């Protein structure tokens, strides 16, 4: 019974940390891209973030960080994430 309570507390702690991390995710103002016709990543749109995180196989923090570093151009973001 004691192990069950400990496991339950650990699981609840992990859920709380994940929830808290999601709440603290900063809003990113993307830089302008060089080519206006190039595909871009809108990090303020949850569906767009979900799409690009799946396509690039990264989490939302890494995606938003790369967009902050190089702008919203998808090709530049892809290159930035690949180089890390």
C-alpha positions as CSV (number, residue, x, y, z in Angstrom):
1,X,0.0,0.0,0.0
2,X,2.8,2.4,0.8
3,X,4.4,1.9,-2.6
4,X,1.1,2.6,-4.3
5,X,0.8,5.9,-2.4
6,X,4.4,6.9,-3.3
7,X,3.8,6.0,-7.0
8,X,0.6,8.0,-7.0
9,X,2.3,11.0,-5.5
10,X,5.1,10.8,-8.1
11,X,2.7,10.6,-10.9
12,X,0.6,13.5,-9.7
13,X,3.8,15.5,-9.3
14,X,4.8,14.8,-12.9
15,X,1.4,15.8,-14.1
16,X,1.6,19.1,-12.1
17,X,5.1,19.9,-13.5
18,X,3.9,19.3,-17.1
19,X,0.8,21.5,-16.5
20,X,2.9,24.2,-14.9
21,X,5.5,24.1,-17.8
22,X,2.7,24.5,-20.3
23,X,1.3,27.5,-18.5
24,X,4.7,29.3,-18.4
25,X,5.3,28.9,-22.2
26,X,6.2,32.4,-23.4
27,X,4.4,34.1,-26.3
28,X,6.9,34.6,-29.1
29,X,6.9,37.4,-31.6
30,X,8.4,35.9,-34.7
31,X,10.9,37.9,-36.8
32,X,10.0,38.8,-40.3
33,X,11.1,36.3,-42.9
34,X,13.2,37.2,-45.9
35,X,10.9,35.6,-48.5
36,X,7.2,36.4,-47.9
37,X,6.1,33.4,-50.0
38,X,8.2,30.9,-48.1
39,X,6.3,28.6,-45.6
40,X,6.3,30.2,-42.1
41,X,5.6,29.0,-38.6
42,X,3.0,30.9,-36.6
43,X,4.0,30.1,-33.0
44,X,1.0,31.9,-31.6
45,X,-1.4,29.5,-33.3
46,X,-1.6,26.2,-31.3
47,X,-2.6,24.1,-34.3
48,X,0.3,25.5,-36.3
49,X,2.7,24.7,-33.4
50,X,1.3,21.2,-33.1
51,X,1.7,20.6,-36.9
52,X,5.3,21.9,-36.9
53,X,6.4,20.0,-33.7
54,X,5.2,16.8,-35.3
55,X,6.8,17.5,-38.6
56,X,10.1,18.6,-37.1
57,X,10.0,16.1,-34.3
58,X,10.8,18.7,-31.6
59,X,8.8,20.0,-28.6
60,X,7.1,23.4,-28.5
61,X,10.0,25.0,-26.5
62,X,12.6,24.1,-29.0
63,X,10.4,25.2,-31.9
64,X,9.6,28.6,-30.3
65,X,13.3,29.1,-29.4
66,X,14.4,28.4,-33.0
67,X,11.7,30.8,-34.3
68,X,13.0,33.5,-31.9
69,X,16.6,32.9,-33.1
70,X,16.1,32.8,-36.9
71,X,12.6,34.0,-37.7
72,X,9.4,32.3,-38.8
73,X,10.8,30.9,-42.1
74,X,10.2,27.1,-41.9
75,X,13.4,26.3,-43.9
76,X,15.6,28.4,-41.6
77,X,13.9,26.9,-38.5
78,X,14.5,23.4,-39.9
79,X,18.1,24.1,-40.5
80,X,18.6,25.7,-37.1
81,X,17.0,22.7,-35.3
82,X,19.1,20.3,-37.4
83,X,22.3,22.1,-36.6
84,X,21.7,21.9,-32.8
